[in-house]
């Protein structure tokens, strides 16, 4: 059975959407590093990025082994 199409819209604010268009996970990691150097607890941010990367790897593996149909 084909996997349903992935949602394209995230439930985030417009400024967040604009920021996401021009930044990468690496940018977030660098920002977290800067915050950590100033004594901030960034463990939740780092865990979220790690989790995202894990999901991306799982998604890539799934797409290599399954047929994906996009709805139009």
N, C-alpha and C positions, 0 to 999 in steps of 0.2 A: 504494500500500500504506500503510495507516495506521501511524503511528508508535506504538511500544509506550508504555505508560503509564510515567511518570517514577517513579523510586523516591521514597518519602516519608520514609524513615529514613536519617539520616546516621550514619556510624560515628564518633560523638564521645561524650565522657563526659557523664554526666547533668548535672553543673554547667555544662558548655558548652551543652548543649541548653537549660537553663533561662535562661542568659544570653542566648542567641540569641532567645528568645521575647520579650524586652523591649528589645532593642537593634537598631539599624539599621546599615547600612554607614556612614552619617554618624557614628554614635557611634564606630565603629572608626577612621574617618579622624581624628576629634577626638582620640582616644586616641593615635594615631600622631603627631599634631602635638605633643601634650604630651611624648611620649617623645623626639621629635626635639629639642625645645627643651632637653631634659636630656642631649643628646649621644648618644642611642641611634640606632643604624642601623635605620631603619624601611623601607628600600627594599623588602624582601621583602613586608612588610605592604601597602604602597601598591600594589605590582605585583599582589598577589593580589586586592585590591579592584578595581583597574582591569580585571584579567582577568575577574573575576566580572561586572562591569558589561558588558563586551564580550559575554560568553556570554549574559547576559540579553537584550541587544539582538538577538543572533542568534536566540535562542529565540523572542522575540516575533515576529520576521520570519517564522520558520519556521511558527509557529502561525497567522499571518495567511494563509499560502499553502497550508496542508495541513490535512487532516481528522485530528483527534486523538481516539482512542477510549480511554476509561478502562476498565480492567478492574475488575470488582467481585468 
